[in-house]
Amino acid sequence: MKFFLSDRRNIAEGTLAFWFHPEQPVRFLAGQFGDYTLTSPRYTDAKGNIRAFSFASAPERDDIMIATRMRDSAFKRSLAELSIGAPVEFEGPMGSFTLHKDPARPAVFLVGGIGITPVRSIVEQVIRQKTRRQISIFYSNTTCARMAFLDDFEKWRADNPKLNFVPTLTDESPGSWPFETGLLDQQMLSRHVADLHAPVYYVAGPPAMVAAMKEMLDELGVDELQIKSEDFAGY
């Protein structure tokens, strides 16, 4: 299926969001992803012209949004210079990083960096559907400038008392920063989640961060069946 680029914006330091208009409606679940092929890339290298990106927008939206950290790779440079209206080939959706069905059971997201994209899709859908579900989002970045979609989550938190948004910074502690600082650990989790064994946990971010979070949950005695994870490796 063809997607056509409709918009492109900087949303954080080193981070771009892209909006695509599909040639026909796409049915997907919030949290899923798809493969994007640049049909006529300006730059090429040995890694090829296909990459997987999570949906960052809710399924009800007409346009599809994705977001990515920008790197000096042929694919990323070609994507950044793609002309408005240019086509890409889409294959999908794929993936099972989707919200559990029982709304009475809390969801806790442990997220690093651009791993926030599928979480944004999930939370936007929950907000739009007015689902009464307890959700906590721990979102770790090195600096405030690199925190994508901060304004979106702040607004959603203000509008939904069941949404607990906990951003944390690991490399700086601005005096005006009203949230957490430091690495996401058991102590931080315990400050914001009353019963650590009740939720289903969703872990998304760089591979090392995902591994560390799964190890932490294992040490806390969380059943592995209560954990979903998705790695976001750089490319």
Protein Blocks (a to p, Z undefined) as FASTA:
>chain_A
ZZddfbdcdfbehiacdddddfbdcdddehiacddddfbbfbdcfkojadcdddfbdfkb
mbdcddddddddfklmmmmmpcehiacddeddedjddcdfblmbccddddehjllmmmmm
mmmmmmmnopacddddddddfblklmghklmmmmmmmmmmkbccddddfkbccfklcbde
djddfklmmmmmmblmlpccddeddfklmmmmmmmmmmnopafklpccdddddZZ
